[in-house]
Amino acid sequence: MSAMRQLLQNIVDYAGLFPPAGLPMPAVVQNYRDYTLHENSWMLSRLIVPAAKLSTLTSVYQETSGAKANGNKWLISALIPAVDAADSAFSLALEAIEQFNQTSDFAEVDTVEGKSPRTELIEPTCTQLPNSLFAFLEVPYQDPDEILGQIAAQGRDRTFAKIRTGGVTANLIPEAERVANFIVQCAANNLGFKATAGLHHPLPAEFALTYEPDSPRAVMHGFMNVFLAACFAKQKNWTQEPLTALLACRDPAEFVITEQQIQFQGATLTASDLALVRKEFAISFGSCSFVEPLEDLTSLDWLATAAKTV
């Protein structure tokens, strides 16, 4: 399998329900069905749905003729409230997931994602989560070190970190130094992660932050940069400074891509390096668009390279 394919395999969690797309559930169900049948469906991973909307997902799916056209169960990542949320919302979310998995014949929730755990909430969160579920706990990028260490110290299998790399306003986009530090700290704690928001494009550049005609614009992070940075941190022990330079790089000519390896400024990652890091460390990124990443990879002439399975 080619190096680019190893890097991009099952990398996109489809989050069409969320901004800036904010699509209704019927459109999201139809889109996800179509993406599972797309020639580049190998890049697609889970469908992101709030646990509170799993019953709506079921109803919409049942109303959509032939939604599961490829015959495989969809994998769902369900968003859950914090463990200390009011009105027993955390427990109710887990009950909704259990009920869904017991009754659904078209999909399975195998992953949950929780937002910004405070240090004192990490232990009860990890303790109360079912062992059968993968869990991503979103960590504030401003000061992640202690929280990442606390998550790793719980020793719960299938627990990972999550970083928010963008949003619909410029102040929600973390500086490259912040993202680099997050990656370094995850590597130091042997803690895998996913990213979410603002990663529609392979390389950093200035883009509109929403789909509105008068949308504000800002420099967004590139998913190629983020995931290659994770690979260099994990496999080559890169520190924050070179990772920051990689995360900020906008020039596609700096990336030399062949079937067997990817180079950045003379440093090399092999296909096996990339496969190992993607499996155990840099898991995926959430995006409200599956089409935009494909279009940009095509325009860079990188998608054809990625599609090779040699």
Secondary structure, DSSP 8 states (H G I E B T S, - for coil): --HHHHHHTT-EEE-TTSTTT---HHHHHHHHHHHHTSTTGGGEEEEEEEGGGHHHHHHHHHHSTT-STT---EEEEEEE--TT-GGGHHHHHHHHHHHHHHH-SSEEEEEEEE----HHHHHHHHHHS-TTSEEEEE--TTS-HHHHHHHHHT--TTEEEEEE---SSGGGS--HHHHHHHHHHHHHTT--EEEESS--SSS-EEEESSSSTT--EEEE--HHHHHHHHHHHHHH---HHHHHHHHH---GGGEEE-SSEEEETTEEEEHHHHHHHHHHTEEEEEES-SHHHHHHHHHTT-HHHHH---
